[in-house]
Amino acid sequence: MQRISFGFLFLAALYVSASANATQDQPAAASSVQAASSVAASAALPGLPVPVADNPAPHIALLLPLKSKSAGLALAADIVKQGFTAAASVQQGLPVRVYASSDEPKEAVALYRQAIANGAMAVAGPLTRDGVAALAAYPNIVAPTLALNISEPPKEAHKLYFFGLPAENEARQIAQIAAAAKLRNATIISTGTTISKRLATAFAEEWERLGGSVTAEVLFTDDFEVLGDLPVAPWPEGTEPKPVSAVSATGEPIVSDRPLPPPIAPGNMAFLATDHDKARLIRPYLNPTLPVYATSQLFKGNTNKQLANFDLNEVRFADMPWLLQPDHPAVMIYPRAAAPLAPEEDRLYALGIDAYRLVHILLTNRTDTALPLDGVTGRISLSNQQFLREPVPAFFRQGLGLTADTLAALNAAKAAAKAAAKQAESAGSPPPPAK
């Protein structure tokens, strides 16, 4: 079985393009043809037959498991291709040619060699971890190549790079954010799933590396009694926290009237290595003054999710600008998918956009000047052949996932509306209708 490590449910993505226009950074078409021939010739290995060229021309090759027998993998690959194409429509250049596979570990090297023979100037893919491992073992990477998963870079493969959405990286980044907030004692709550274990382990390792202490590790399997032993202030006897189940006409949560526990001691925090649904069950049982952190697994978008998100009020997390800041100018320049995507799919689509930009940077040899990159998935830097993504810190408030900038903008808009209403009232005219 192929191992998949992209996003939390599917794959990581990439999109590529380069330009055929004769500019300072982009080779002219004629020189591109010569370069493609040179690259193809250098790709030949003694003892291996040279692939027969199929309509050779300079292009960007995208290796995707579009023919996979796994419906989830094939769907994710198609979403990657959509993001790829969306970025190409904004930054047009060399044509993108898709090479579809059904079994990446067996086909990765063959497709790569075929792409080079066909004139590929750069390659994006494979997507699965096993496919990437197979390509990484190939000793003749001759064109800038961006693998769409994370792996240890080979010692001699200077043209092979890696980009993906490993869950562990987000957990480590959350540990860094919490440590920067001067928190030192962490309670880790996991659910026993594979992804939950990976999140918990990555967070704990980074937390302790930063000098923090893991004071408790709790395995939650819908047994709320295990939450009673957490190192947080207990709820007063006779009270039972319940998830929010309704909101008022003004959008405020309707909560039960219950006494609150005393504030938690400074320096304590909890990390939820869980998904959105489990976090909703757990959060009401934690002290409301306890800082709680999680990964983007908790964020399902701001559309029709306000009621569900009320239970996660003030939980801190991190996610990509593509989901948290859709009105940001750097995000708005790229078209959205034609059909609505679930958040986990939208992350792959967005990753494809940034991967396109990264391959273009590699193709034009601008890693020293174009990085770090403010991408739609976060701020991207390069370290040891791996492109690292720094997501945007955020938190839940009033049922919405917000960044500090977004909250400031909302507060400013509310203040302006309030001032306008007050001015209209003093002038004797009716206030403007609420939006």
C-alpha positions as CSV (number, residue, x, y, z in Angstrom):
1,M,0.0,0.0,0.0
2,Q,1.3,3.4,-0.9
3,R,1.8,5.8,2.0
4,I,0.3,9.2,1.6
5,S,1.5,12.3,3.5
6,F,-0.2,15.3,1.9
7,G,-2.4,17.6,4.0
8,F,-4.0,15.5,6.7
9,L,-6.2,13.4,4.5
10,F,-4.9,13.4,1.0
11,L,-1.7,14.5,-0.7
12,A,0.6,17.5,-0.9
13,A,0.4,19.4,-4.2
14,L,2.5,21.2,-6.7
15,Y,2.0,23.4,-9.7
16,V,4.6,24.4,-12.2
17,S,5.3,26.8,-15.0
18,A,8.0,28.7,-16.6
19,S,8.0,31.3,-19.3
20,A,9.0,30.9,-23.0
21,N,9.2,34.7,-23.3
22,A,12.7,36.2,-23.8
23,T,13.2,38.2,-20.7
24,Q,16.0,38.7,-18.3
25,D,14.9,35.7,-16.2
26,Q,13.2,33.6,-18.8
27,P,14.9,31.9,-21.8
28,A,13.7,32.5,-25.3
29,A,12.0,29.6,-27.2
30,A,15.0,28.8,-29.4
31,S,17.4,28.6,-26.5
32,S,14.8,26.5,-24.6
33,V,14.8,23.9,-27.4
34,Q,18.6,23.7,-27.3
35,A,18.6,23.4,-23.5
36,A,15.9,20.7,-23.6
37,S,18.0,18.7,-26.0
38,S,21.0,19.0,-23.8
39,V,19.0,18.0,-20.7
40,A,17.6,14.9,-22.5
41,A,21.0,13.8,-23.7
42,S,22.5,14.1,-20.2
43,A,19.7,12.0,-18.7
44,A,20.9,8.8,-20.5
45,L,22.4,6.2,-18.3
46,P,24.6,3.3,-19.4
47,G,22.7,0.0,-19.5
48,L,19.3,1.6,-19.7
49,P,17.5,2.1,-23.0
50,V,16.8,5.8,-23.9
51,P,13.1,6.5,-24.0
52,V,11.6,7.3,-27.4
53,A,10.7,11.0,-27.5
54,D,7.0,11.6,-27.9
55,N,6.2,15.0,-29.5
56,P,9.4,16.6,-28.0
57,A,9.2,20.2,-27.0
58,P,10.3,22.3,-24.0
59,H,7.7,22.0,-21.3
60,I,7.1,21.5,-17.5
61,A,6.3,18.0,-16.6
62,L,3.8,17.2,-13.9
63,L,3.8,13.6,-12.6
64,L,0.4,12.8,-11.0
65,P,-1.3,9.5,-10.0
66,L,-4.4,10.4,-11.9
67,K,-5.0,6.7,-12.8
68,S,-4.6,5.4,-9.3
69,K,-7.0,2.7,-8.2
70,S,-7.4,4.6,-5.0
71,A,-10.3,7.0,-5.5
72,G,-9.1,9.3,-2.8
73,L,-5.6,9.5,-4.3
74,A,-6.9,10.1,-7.8
75,L,-9.2,12.8,-6.6
76,A,-6.4,14.5,-4.7
77,A,-4.2,14.3,-7.9
78,D,-6.9,16.0,-9.9
79,I,-7.3,18.8,-7.4
80,V,-3.5,19.3,-7.6
81,K,-3.8,19.6,-11.3
82,Q,-6.6,22.2,-10.9
83,G,-4.4,24.3,-8.7
84,F,-1.6,23.8,-11.1
85,T,-3.7,25.1,-14.0
86,A,-5.0,28.0,-12.0
87,A,-1.5,29.3,-11.3
88,A,-0.5,28.8,-14.9
89,S,-3.4,31.0,-16.0
90,V,-1.9,33.9,-14.0
91,Q,1.7,33.3,-14.8
92,Q,1.8,31.9,-18.3
93,G,4.9,30.3,-19.6
94,L,6.2,27.0,-20.9
95,P,3.3,24.6,-21.4
96,V,2.6,22.1,-18.6
97,R,2.4,18.5,-19.7
98,V,0.7,16.0,-17.3
99,Y,2.1,12.5,-17.0
100,A,-0.5,10.2,-15.4
101,S,0.5,7.2,-13.4
102,S,-1.4,4.4,-11.7
103,D,1.4,3.0,-9.4
104,E,3.9,5.7,-8.6
105,P,6.6,3.6,-7.0
106,K,6.9,1.4,-10.1
107,E,6.4,4.2,-12.6
108,A,8.1,7.3,-11.1
109,V,11.5,6.8,-12.7
110,A,10.2,5.7,-16.0
111,L,7.8,8.7,-16.3
112,Y,10.6,11.0,-15.2
113,R,13.0,9.7,-17.9
114,Q,10.2,9.9,-20.5
115,A,9.4,13.5,-19.5
116,I,13.1,14.5,-19.9
117,A,13.2,12.7,-23.3
118,N,10.2,14.7,-24.3
119,G,11.9,18.0,-23.6
120,A,10.9,18.7,-20.0
121,M,12.9,21.7,-18.6
122,A,11.6,21.0,-15.0
123,V,9.6,18.3,-13.3
124,A,7.0,18.3,-10.5
125,G,6.2,15.1,-8.8
126,P,5.7,12.3,-7.8
127,L,3.1,12.7,-5.1
128,T,3.2,9.6,-2.9
129,R,6.0,9.1,-0.4
130,D,7.0,5.8,-2.0
131,G,7.0,7.4,-5.4
132,V,9.3,10.2,-4.1
133,A,11.6,7.6,-2.5
134,A,11.9,5.8,-5.8
135,L,12.8,9.0,-7.7
136,A,15.2,10.0,-5.0
137,A,17.1,6.8,-5.5
138,Y,17.5,7.5,-9.2
139,P,21.0,8.9,-9.7
140,N,20.4,11.1,-12.8
141,I,18.2,14.0,-11.8
142,V,19.2,16.4,-14.6
143,A,16.5,19.1,-14.5
144,P,15.1,21.1,-11.6
145,T,12.7,18.7,-9.9
146,L,10.2,19.4,-7.1
147,A,9.0,16.2,-5.4
148,L,5.5,16.6,-3.9
149,N,6.2,14.9,-0.7
150,I,8.8,15.0,2.0
151,S,11.9,12.8,2.1
152,E,15.5,12.8,3.2
153,P,17.4,14.5,0.3
154,P,20.0,12.3,-1.4
155,K,23.6,13.6,-0.9
156,E,24.3,14.1,-4.6
157,A,20.8,15.1,-6.0
158,H,21.4,18.9,-6.1
159,K,18.5,19.4,-8.5
160,L,15.9,17.5,-6.4
161,Y,13.8,19.5,-4.0
162,F,10.8,18.6,-1.7
163,F,7.6,20.4,-0.9
164,G,4.5,19.1,0.9
165,L,2.0,19.4,3.7
166,P,3.4,17.2,6.4
167,A,1.2,17.2,9.5
168,E,4.2,17.0,11.8
169,N,5.6,20.3,10.6
170,E,2.4,22.1,11.7
171,A,2.6,20.5,15.1
172,R,6.2,21.7,15.5
173,Q,5.2,25.2,14.4
174,I,2.4,25.2,17.0
175,A,4.9,24.3,19.7
176,Q,7.1,27.2,18.6
177,I,4.1,29.6,18.8
178,A,3.2,28.4,22.2
179,A,6.7,28.6,23.5
180,A,7.0,32.2,22.2
181,A,3.9,33.0,24.3
182,K,6.0,32.0,27.4
183,L,4.1,28.8,28.1
184,R,6.1,26.0,29.6
185,N,3.8,23.2,30.8
186,A,1.9,21.2,28.2
187,T,-0.9,18.7,28.4
188,I,-1.2,16.7,25.2
189,I,-4.6,15.2,24.3
190,S,-4.6,12.7,21.4
191,T,-7.2,10.2,20.1
192,G,-5.1,7.2,19.1
193,T,-5.5,7.5,15.3
194,T,-2.3,7.4,13.1
195,I,-2.4,11.1,12.3
196,S,-3.2,12.0,16.0
197,K,-0.1,10.0,17.1
198,R,2.1,11.8,14.6
199,L,0.9,15.2,15.7
200,A,1.3,14.4,19.4
201,T,4.8,13.0,18.9
202,A,6.0,15.9,16.7
203,F,4.6,18.5,19.2
204,A,6.2,16.8,22.2
205,E,9.6,16.5,20.6
206,E,9.7,20.1,19.5
207,W,8.2,21.3,22.8
208,E,10.9,19.6,24.9
209,R,13.6,20.8,22.5
210,L,12.4,24.3,23.2
211,G,12.7,23.7,26.9
212,G,9.1,23.0,27.7
213,S,7.7,20.2,29.9
214,V,5.0,17.7,29.0
215,T,3.1,17.4,32.2
216,A,0.5,14.9,31.0
217,E,-0.4,12.9,27.9
218,V,-4.1,11.9,27.6
219,L,-5.6,9.4,25.2
220,F,-9.2,10.4,24.6
221,T,-11.6,7.8,23.1
222,D,-14.9,9.4,24.0
223,D,-14.5,8.5,27.6
224,F,-14.8,11.9,29.4
225,E,-13.6,10.5,32.7
226,V,-10.0,10.7,31.4
227,L,-10.3,14.4,31.2
228,G,-10.9,14.6,34.9
229,D,-7.3,13.8,35.7
230,L,-5.8,16.6,33.7
231,P,-3.5,19.1,35.5
232,V,-6.0,21.9,35.2
233,A,-8.4,23.5,37.7
234,P,-11.4,21.2,38.1
235,W,-14.9,22.3,37.4
236,P,-17.0,22.9,40.5
237,E,-18.8,19.8,41.8
238,G,-22.2,19.3,40.3
239,T,-21.6,21.1,37.0
240,E,-21.3,19.5,33.6
241,P,-19.9,21.4,30.6
242,K,-21.9,21.0,27.5
243,P,-21.1,22.0,23.9
244,V,-22.9,25.1,22.6
245,S,-26.0,23.9,20.7
246,A,-27.6,27.2,19.6
247,V,-26.9,30.9,18.9
248,S,-29.1,33.9,19.5
249,A,-30.6,36.1,16.8
250,T,-27.6,38.4,17.2
251,G,-25.1,35.6,16.6
252,E,-24.1,35.2,20.2
253,P,-23.8,31.6,21.6
254,I,-26.5,30.5,24.0
255,V,-24.7,28.9,27.0
256,S,-25.9,27.4,30.2
257,D,-25.7,29.3,33.4
258,R,-23.0,27.6,35.4
259,P,-20.2,28.5,37.8
260,L,-16.7,28.8,36.4
261,P,-13.5,27.2,37.8
262,P,-10.7,29.4,39.2
263,P,-8.2,30.6,36.6
264,I,-5.5,28.1,35.5
265,A,-1.9,28.7,36.8
266,P,0.2,30.8,34.3
267,G,2.4,28.9,32.0
268,N,0.1,25.9,31.4
269,M,-1.4,25.0,28.1
270,A,-3.0,22.1,26.2
271,F,-2.3,20.8,22.7
272,L,-5.2,19.0,21.0
273,A,-3.8,16.4,18.5
274,T,-7.3,15.9,17.3
275,D,-9.7,16.7,14.5
276,H,-12.5,19.3,14.6
277,D,-15.2,17.0,15.9
278,K,-13.2,15.5,18.8
279,A,-11.9,19.0,19.7
280,R,-15.5,20.2,20.0
281,L,-16.2,17.4,22.6
282,I,-13.0,18.0,24.5
283,R,-12.8,21.8,24.7
284,P,-15.8,22.4,27.0
285,Y,-14.2,20.1,29.6
286,L,-11.1,22.2,29.9
287,N,-10.7,25.2,32.1
288,P,-11.9,28.2,30.0
289,T,-8.8,30.2,31.0
290,L,-6.4,27.5,29.8
291,P,-4.6,28.4,26.6
292,V,-5.4,25.6,24.1
293,Y,-3.6,25.0,20.8
294,A,-4.2,22.8,17.8
295,T,-3.3,22.4,14.1
296,S,-5.4,23.3,11.1
297,Q,-7.2,20.0,11.4
298,L,-9.7,22.0,13.6
299,F,-10.4,24.6,11.0
300,K,-13.2,23.7,8.6
301,G,-13.6,27.2,7.1
302,N,-15.7,30.1,8.0
303,T,-18.7,29.2,5.8
304,N,-21.7,27.7,7.6
305,K,-19.4,26.6,10.4
306,Q,-20.0,29.3,13.0
307,L,-22.2,27.2,15.3
308,A,-19.8,24.3,15.3
309,N,-16.9,26.6,15.9
310,F,-18.4,28.3,19.0
311,D,-17.3,25.3,21.1
312,L,-13.7,26.1,20.0
313,N,-13.8,29.7,21.2
314,E,-10.2,31.1,21.8
315,V,-8.5,27.9,20.6
316,R,-5.3,28.9,18.8
317,F,-4.2,27.2,15.6
318,A,-2.4,28.0,12.3
319,D,-3.5,27.6,8.7
320,M,-2.7,29.0,5.3
321,P,-3.7,32.5,4.0
322,W,-5.7,30.8,1.3
323,L,-8.3,29.8,3.9
324,L,-7.8,32.5,6.6
325,Q,-7.3,35.6,4.4
326,P,-9.2,35.2,1.2
327,D,-9.4,38.9,0.7
328,H,-5.6,39.4,0.9
329,P,-4.3,40.9,-2.4
330,A,-1.7,38.2,-2.7
331,V,-4.4,35.5,-2.4
332,M,-7.0,37.2,-4.6
333,I,-4.9,37.2,-7.8
334,Y,-5.3,33.4,-8.1
335,P,-8.7,32.0,-9.3
336,R,-10.6,29.7,-7.0
337,A,-11.6,26.2,-8.1
338,A,-14.6,26.1,-10.5
339,A,-16.5,23.9,-8.0
340,P,-16.5,24.4,-4.2
341,L,-13.9,22.4,-2.4
342,A,-13.8,21.0,1.1
343,P,-11.1,22.8,3.3
344,E,-8.8,19.8,3.1
345,E,-9.1,19.8,-0.7
346,D,-8.7,23.5,-0.9
347,R,-5.4,23.2,0.9
348,L,-4.1,20.9,-1.8
349,Y,-5.4,23.3,-4.5
350,A,-3.6,26.2,-2.8
351,L,-0.4,24.2,-2.3
352,G,-0.5,23.5,-6.1
353,I,-0.4,27.3,-6.7
354,D,2.6,27.8,-4.5
355,A,4.4,24.8,-5.9
356,Y,4.0,26.2,-9.4
357,R,5.7,29.4,-8.2
358,L,8.5,27.4,-6.6
359,V,9.3,25.4,-9.7
360,H,9.4,28.6,-11.6
361,I,11.9,30.0,-9.1
362,L,14.0,26.8,-9.5
363,L,13.8,27.0,-13.2
364,T,15.1,30.5,-13.3
365,N,17.7,29.9,-10.6
366,R,16.4,32.6,-8.3
367,T,16.3,30.8,-4.9
368,D,18.8,33.4,-3.5
369,T,16.6,36.4,-4.4
370,A,13.0,35.1,-4.5
371,L,12.9,33.5,-1.1
372,P,11.3,33.6,1.4
373,L,8.1,33.6,-0.7
374,D,4.9,35.0,0.6
375,G,2.7,32.2,-0.7
376,V,-1.0,31.4,-0.5
377,T,0.0,28.5,1.8
378,G,2.2,30.6,4.1
379,R,5.7,32.1,4.1
380,I,8.0,29.6,2.3
381,S,11.7,29.3,2.8
382,L,14.3,26.7,1.7
383,S,16.5,24.6,3.9
384,N,18.5,21.5,2.9
385,Q,16.6,21.0,-0.3
386,Q,13.2,21.2,1.4
387,F,10.8,24.1,1.1
388,L,9.4,24.8,4.5
389,R,6.0,26.5,5.0
390,E,5.2,28.8,7.9
391,P,1.4,29.1,8.3
392,V,-0.5,32.1,9.7
393,P,-1.3,32.0,13.5
394,A,-5.1,32.3,14.1
395,F,-7.7,31.7,16.8
396,F,-11.5,31.0,17.0
397,R,-13.7,33.8,18.2
398,Q,-17.5,34.1,17.8
399,G,-17.5,31.0,15.6
400,L,-14.9,32.3,13.2
401,G,-11.3,31.5,12.5
402,L,-9.5,34.8,12.6
403,T,-6.0,36.2,12.3
404,A,-5.0,39.2,14.4
405,D,-5.2,41.4,11.3
406,T,-8.6,40.1,10.3
407,L,-9.9,40.7,13.9
408,A,-8.5,44.3,13.8
409,A,-10.3,44.9,10.5
410,L,-13.6,43.6,11.8
411,N,-13.3,45.7,15.0
412,A,-12.5,48.8,12.9
413,A,-15.6,48.1,10.7
414,K,-17.8,47.7,13.7
415,A,-16.4,50.9,15.3
416,A,-17.0,52.8,12.1
417,A,-20.6,51.4,11.8
418,K,-21.3,52.4,15.4
419,A,-19.9,55.9,14.9
420,A,-22.0,56.3,11.7
421,A,-25.1,55.2,13.6
422,K,-24.5,57.6,16.4
423,Q,-23.9,60.4,14.0
424,A,-27.1,59.6,12.2
425,E,-29.0,59.5,15.4
426,S,-27.7,62.8,16.6
427,A,-28.6,64.3,13.2
428,G,-32.2,63.0,13.5
429,S,-32.0,60.6,10.6
430,P,-32.4,56.8,10.8
431,P,-29.1,54.8,11.0
432,P,-27.9,53.0,7.9
433,P,-29.1,49.4,7.7
434,A,-26.8,46.8,9.2
435,K,-24.9,44.7,6.6
